[in-house]
Amino acid sequence: MSKLYIVPTPIGNLEDITLRALRILKEVDLILAEDTRTSSKLLKHYEINKKLQSYHAFNEHKAVEGILNQLKQGLTIALISDAGTPAISDPGYLIVKHCIEHEIDVECLPGATSFVPAIVNSGLPNDRFCFEGFLPQKKGRNKKLTSLQNEERTMIFFESPFRLVKTLSQFIEFFGAERKACVCRELSKMFEENSRGNLQELFNYYNAKTVKGEIVIVLEGLNNKKSEEEN
């Protein structure tokens, strides 16, 4: 019976994949991969020999119709991204939306995603938070940051190591140098680093070094900042 499986993959450490995810990847007829070269390493590690088809941000609109046709023919297909859960700042939303519209079963497996360990590691309030993913690189960036100035929940952002220092500088401008944050780098990998402090301290730290790896920034919300000042 046709079905689209959304299968999370490790964000770094290859051991962070569920037994169920491995079983599904072995059973499906086809695996859609964001980067077939990256996914091949994971599949080879677990001795999974399945047909791979490229599915990424630059071809997903063109690829959707062909994938739907394969599903309608009775195939089972798994969608994976380079790391973490597909559709979270990665391709996936579009194919899920179209499958639902065409009454094709969709099942998302639980699994790895970077923002959960990041917010837990941060030490900042995690009972209420908002996930912002990647900020706009140019157009709309200042508007987005302005809209978040009064956000009371803890905020989570993805960022490139090449833009980290610039982003921390802009955070100081929009949120204030004393706002607390945590920069999580290379989560689950050998050189994992969780740097905590106020924005000025973090800016000074990263401005003085070369930054590498995947970045998650966790930023204190306005309400928590006010509460601390009142106490």
Secondary structure in CASP SS format (residue, H / E / C, confidence):
PFRMAT SS
TARGET T0000
AUTHOR 0000-0000-0000
METHOD secondary structure of the structure
MODEL  1
M C 1.00
S C 1.00
K E 1.00
L E 1.00
Y E 1.00
I E 1.00
V C 1.00
P C 1.00
T E 1.00
P C 1.00
I C 1.00
G C 1.00
N C 1.00
L C 1.00
E C 1.00
D C 1.00
I C 1.00
T C 1.00
L H 1.00
R H 1.00
A H 1.00
L H 1.00
R H 1.00
I H 1.00
L H 1.00
K H 1.00
E H 1.00
V C 1.00
D C 1.00
L E 1.00
I E 1.00
L E 1.00
A E 1.00
E C 1.00
D C 1.00
T H 1.00
R H 1.00
T H 1.00
S H 1.00
S H 1.00
K H 1.00
L H 1.00
L H 1.00
K H 1.00
H H 1.00
Y C 1.00
E C 1.00
I C 1.00
N C 1.00
K C 1.00
K C 1.00
L E 1.00
Q E 1.00
S E 1.00
Y C 1.00
H C 1.00
A C 1.00
F C 1.00
N C 1.00
E H 1.00
H H 1.00
K H 1.00
A H 1.00
V H 1.00
E H 1.00
G H 1.00
I H 1.00
L H 1.00
N H 1.00
Q H 1.00
L H 1.00
K H 1.00
Q C 1.00
G C 1.00
L C 1.00
T E 1.00
I E 1.00
A E 1.00
L E 1.00
I E 1.00
S C 1.00
D C 1.00
A C 1.00
G E 1.00
T C 1.00
P C 1.00
A C 1.00
I C 1.00
S C 1.00
D C 1.00
P C 1.00
G C 1.00
Y H 1.00
L H 1.00
I H 1.00
V H 1.00
K H 1.00
H H 1.00
C H 1.00
I H 1.00
E H 1.00
H C 1.00
E C 1.00
I C 1.00
D C 1.00
V E 1.00
E E 1.00
C E 1.00
L C 1.00
P C 1.00
G C 1.00
A C 1.00
T C 1.00
S C 1.00
F H 1.00
V H 1.00
P H 1.00
A H 1.00
I H 1.00
V H 1.00
N H 1.00
S H 1.00
G C 1.00
L C 1.00
P C 1.00
N C 1.00
D C 1.00
R C 1.00
F E 1.00
C E 1.00
F E 1.00
E E 1.00
G E 1.00
F E 1.00
L C 1.00
P C 1.00
Q C 1.00
K C 1.00
K C 1.00
G C 1.00
R H 1.00
N H 1.00
K H 1.00
K H 1.00
L H 1.00
T H 1.00
S H 1.00
L C 1.00
Q C 1.00
N C 1.00
E C 1.00
E C 1.00
R C 1.00
T E 1.00
M E 1.00
I E 1.00
F E 1.00
F E 1.00
E E 1.00
S C 1.00
P C 1.00
F C 1.00
R C 1.00
L H 1.00
V H 1.00
K H 1.00
T H 1.00
L H 1.00
S H 1.00
Q H 1.00
F H 1.00
I H 1.00
E H 1.00
F H 1.00
F H 1.00
G C 1.00
A C 1.00
E C 1.00
R C 1.00
K E 1.00
A E 1.00
C E 1.00
V E 1.00
C E 1.00
R E 1.00
E C 1.00
L C 1.00
S C 1.00
K C 1.00
M C 1.00
F C 1.00
E C 1.00
E E 1.00
N E 1.00
S E 1.00
R E 1.00
G E 1.00
N E 1.00
L H 1.00
Q H 1.00
E H 1.00
L H 1.00
F H 1.00
N H 1.00
Y H 1.00
Y H 1.00
N H 1.00
A C 1.00
K C 1.00
T C 1.00
V C 1.00
K C 1.00
G C 1.00
E C 1.00
I E 1.00
V E 1.00
I E 1.00
V E 1.00
L E 1.00
E C 1.00
G C 1.00
L H 1.00
N H 1.00
N H 1.00
K H 1.00
K H 1.00
S H 1.00
E H 1.00
E H 1.00
E H 1.00
N C 1.00
END
